[in-house]
Amino acid sequence: MSIQAPLLGPKDFEFPAIMLSGYVDHGMYLHFRNCLSSAPQQGLVVVEIATLGGDPEIARMMGEDIRFHSDLYPDRRLVFLGKTAVYSAGVTFMSFFAAENRYLARGTRLMIHERIITRDIHLEGPLSTCIASLKATLHEIEASIAIQNEGFANLILGSQVSMEELLNRAPENWYLEANEAQALGLIAAVI
């Protein structure tokens, strides 16, 4: 039997230990790591973010750091606070927090979509080489879909959103307002 974490209120979010905004990229990751390493090892640690998206692999690295540090310091509660816009890679990052540790500020929008690839394939040379190039691209797409779906499964764990519904909505960019995300069980509360 797991113990439900206590619901937090506005005062708990007054001084976030980690504040992130902008494009999810290597610069954000370095800032995040610096803040995480100096954050308290006990008690509440709020990670605030506003982003229109970015690199999903950087978001996954940040998320893995959250997962690792949650195990490393069990007396510390890492909590996500999304503000204004949490799009794409921001939602990927959010998926690494348990739903009971996800909060959104009033009026915040989430945007969930599939990973995107832009690739020109140029075929030239022996036919067997052409087949290998095509298969390599296909394998990259298949691996990316598997990684994407792992993140989707984490995002909807314990919510009222089914994987089928998410996979149907994601190709068209699914926008959710904070109260809708709470009603679906994707977040704990709206602050």
Secondary structure, DSSP 8 states (H G I E B T S, - for coil): ---------GGGGSS-SEEEES-BSHHHHHHHHHHHHHS-SSEEEEEEEEES-B-HHHHHHHHHHHHHHHHH-TTEEEEEEEEEEEETHHHHHHTTS-GGGEEE-TT-EEEE------------S-HHHHHHHHHHHHHHHHHHHHHHHHHHHHHHTTSS--HHHHHHHGGG-EEEEHHHHHHTTSSSEE-
